[in-house]
Amino acid sequence: MSAARFLLALAVTTTLATGCARRNKNIPEARSVATPAPVVASSAARDLTDVLTEELKLTDEQRRKVRGVFTETAEKANAAQRQYSTNRPALMAELKRINAASDKELQQVLTPPQYQQLKVKQRQVQEQMRARKAGQ
């Protein structure tokens, strides 16, 4: 798996964990009547689990549980996107709640060193995203 794909998958998880960056209020919001695209692709849970298995040296049991957490998180995030597609503040609040619950589950599955390593990786990706955004 390429580093870019890993970063994308990790960024999705990080975004769910920390909320989205502030958007420019001067730009009018686009309105669409089409069904909104999923917040998280269905393959993201599998891909992110595969990367974390290598990065954090997960056991088979941990891998199974982590994939379950990520799959459930993606499903809940997509359901929230459909439910709150016209109410961005409610969507952001729901995504934060979903991610906080996911984070608690991950903390129970991972060992303390693995969990700390995950948090370090999330912060690194956040910084890379901010730097990339600032460079645009």
MODELLER restraints for C-alpha pairs under 7 A, 6 or more apart:
rsr = mdl.restraints
at = mdl.atoms
rsr.add(forms.Gaussian(group=physical.xy_distance, feature=features.Distance(at['CA:6:A'], at['CA:48:A']), mean=6.77, stdev=0.5))
rsr.add(forms.Gaussian(group=physical.xy_distance, feature=features.Distance(at['CA:6:A'], at['CA:51:A']), mean=6.66, stdev=0.5))
rsr.add(forms.Gaussian(group=physical.xy_distance, feature=features.Distance(at['CA:7:A'], at['CA:125:A']), mean=6.61, stdev=0.5))
rsr.add(forms.Gaussian(group=physical.xy_distance, feature=features.Distance(at['CA:9:A'], at['CA:44:A']), mean=5.84, stdev=0.5))
rsr.add(forms.Gaussian(group=physical.xy_distance, feature=features.Distance(at['CA:9:A'], at['CA:48:A']), mean=5.59, stdev=0.5))
rsr.add(forms.Gaussian(group=physical.xy_distance, feature=features.Distance(at['CA:10:A'], at['CA:48:A']), mean=6.63, stdev=0.5))
rsr.add(forms.Gaussian(group=physical.xy_distance, feature=features.Distance(at['CA:10:A'], at['CA:122:A']), mean=6.78, stdev=0.5))
rsr.add(forms.Gaussian(group=physical.xy_distance, feature=features.Distance(at['CA:11:A'], at['CA:125:A']), mean=6.21, stdev=0.5))
rsr.add(forms.Gaussian(group=physical.xy_distance, feature=features.Distance(at['CA:14:A'], at['CA:122:A']), mean=5.86, stdev=0.5))
rsr.add(forms.Gaussian(group=physical.xy_distance, feature=features.Distance(at['CA:16:A'], at['CA:95:A']), mean=5.88, stdev=0.5))
rsr.add(forms.Gaussian(group=physical.xy_distance, feature=features.Distance(at['CA:16:A'], at['CA:96:A']), mean=6.33, stdev=0.5))
rsr.add(forms.Gaussian(group=physical.xy_distance, feature=features.Distance(at['CA:16:A'], at['CA:99:A']), mean=5.57, stdev=0.5))
rsr.add(forms.Gaussian(group=physical.xy_distance, feature=features.Distance(at['CA:17:A'], at['CA:96:A']), mean=6.02, stdev=0.5))
rsr.add(forms.Gaussian(group=physical.xy_distance, feature=features.Distance(at['CA:17:A'], at['CA:99:A']), mean=4.81, stdev=0.5))
rsr.add(forms.Gaussian(group=physical.xy_distance, feature=features.Distance(at['CA:17:A'], at['CA:100:A']), mean=6.52, stdev=0.5))
rsr.add(forms.Gaussian(group=physical.xy_distance, feature=features.Distance(at['CA:18:A'], at['CA:96:A']), mean=6.66, stdev=0.5))
rsr.add(forms.Gaussian(group=physical.xy_distance, feature=features.Distance(at['CA:19:A'], at['CA:92:A']), mean=6.29, stdev=0.5))
rsr.add(forms.Gaussian(group=physical.xy_distance, feature=features.Distance(at['CA:19:A'], at['CA:96:A']), mean=6.13, stdev=0.5))
rsr.add(forms.Gaussian(group=physical.xy_distance, feature=features.Distance(at['CA:36:A'], at['CA:82:A']), mean=6.77, stdev=0.5))
rsr.add(forms.Gaussian(group=physical.xy_distance, feature=features.Distance(at['CA:38:A'], at['CA:78:A']), mean=5.27, stdev=0.5))
rsr.add(forms.Gaussian(group=physical.xy_distance, feature=features.Distance(at['CA:39:A'], at['CA:77:A']), mean=6.42, stdev=0.5))
rsr.add(forms.Gaussian(group=physical.xy_distance, feature=features.Distance(at['CA:39:A'], at['CA:78:A']), mean=5.47, stdev=0.5))
rsr.add(forms.Gaussian(group=physical.xy_distance, feature=features.Distance(at['CA:39:A'], at['CA:81:A']), mean=6.63, stdev=0.5))
rsr.add(forms.Gaussian(group=physical.xy_distance, feature=features.Distance(at['CA:40:A'], at['CA:74:A']), mean=5.58, stdev=0.5))
rsr.add(forms.Gaussian(group=physical.xy_distance, feature=features.Distance(at['CA:40:A'], at['CA:78:A']), mean=6.52, stdev=0.5))
rsr.add(forms.Gaussian(group=physical.xy_distance, feature=features.Distance(at['CA:45:A'], at['CA:67:A']), mean=5.95, stdev=0.5))
rsr.add(forms.Gaussian(group=physical.xy_distance, feature=features.Distance(at['CA:45:A'], at['CA:70:A']), mean=4.89, stdev=0.5))
rsr.add(forms.Gaussian(group=physical.xy_distance, feature=features.Distance(at['CA:45:A'], at['CA:71:A']), mean=5.20, stdev=0.5))
rsr.add(forms.Gaussian(group=physical.xy_distance, feature=features.Distance(at['CA:46:A'], at['CA:67:A']), mean=6.31, stdev=0.5))
rsr.add(forms.Gaussian(group=physical.xy_distance, feature=features.Distance(at['CA:49:A'], at['CA:63:A']), mean=6.64, stdev=0.5))
rsr.add(forms.Gaussian(group=physical.xy_distance, feature=features.Distance(at['CA:49:A'], at['CA:66:A']), mean=6.55, stdev=0.5))
rsr.add(forms.Gaussian(group=physical.xy_distance, feature=features.Distance(at['CA:49:A'], at['CA:67:A']), mean=5.57, stdev=0.5))
rsr.add(forms.Gaussian(group=physical.xy_distance, feature=features.Distance(at['CA:53:A'], at['CA:63:A']), mean=6.37, stdev=0.5))
rsr.add(forms.Gaussian(group=physical.xy_distance, feature=features.Distance(at['CA:56:A'], at['CA:114:A']), mean=5.69, stdev=0.5))
rsr.add(forms.Gaussian(group=physical.xy_distance, feature=features.Distance(at['CA:62:A'], at['CA:109:A']), mean=6.19, stdev=0.5))
rsr.add(forms.Gaussian(group=physical.xy_distance, feature=features.Distance(at['CA:62:A'], at['CA:110:A']), mean=6.96, stdev=0.5))
rsr.add(forms.Gaussian(group=physical.xy_distance, feature=features.Distance(at['CA:65:A'], at['CA:109:A']), mean=6.95, stdev=0.5))
rsr.add(forms.Gaussian(group=physical.xy_distance, feature=features.Distance(at['CA:66:A'], at['CA:106:A']), mean=6.67, stdev=0.5))
rsr.add(forms.Gaussian(group=physical.xy_distance, feature=features.Distance(at['CA:69:A'], at['CA:102:A']), mean=6.33, stdev=0.5))
rsr.add(forms.Gaussian(group=physical.xy_distance, feature=features.Distance(at['CA:73:A'], at['CA:98:A']), mean=6.67, stdev=0.5))
rsr.add(forms.Gaussian(group=physical.xy_distance, feature=features.Distance(at['CA:73:A'], at['CA:102:A']), mean=6.44, stdev=0.5))
rsr.add(forms.Gaussian(group=physical.xy_distance, feature=features.Distance(at['CA:77:A'], at['CA:95:A']), mean=6.16, stdev=0.5))
rsr.add(forms.Gaussian(group=physical.xy_distance, feature=features.Distance(at['CA:80:A'], at['CA:91:A']), mean=6.34, stdev=0.5))
rsr.add(forms.Gaussian(group=physical.xy_distance, feature=features.Distance(at['CA:80:A'], at['CA:94:A']), mean=6.75, stdev=0.5))
rsr.add(forms.Gaussian(group=physical.xy_distance, feature=features.Distance(at['CA:81:A'], at['CA:91:A']), mean=6.53, stdev=0.5))
rsr.add(forms.Gaussian(group=physical.xy_distance, feature=features.Distance(at['CA:84:A'], at['CA:90:A']), mean=6.39, stdev=0.5))
rsr.add(forms.Gaussian(group=physical.xy_distance, feature=features.Distance(at['CA:84:A'], at['CA:91:A']), mean=5.22, stdev=0.5))
rsr.add(forms.Gaussian(group=physical.xy_distance, feature=features.Distance(at['CA:107:A'], at['CA:115:A']), mean=6.08, stdev=0.5))
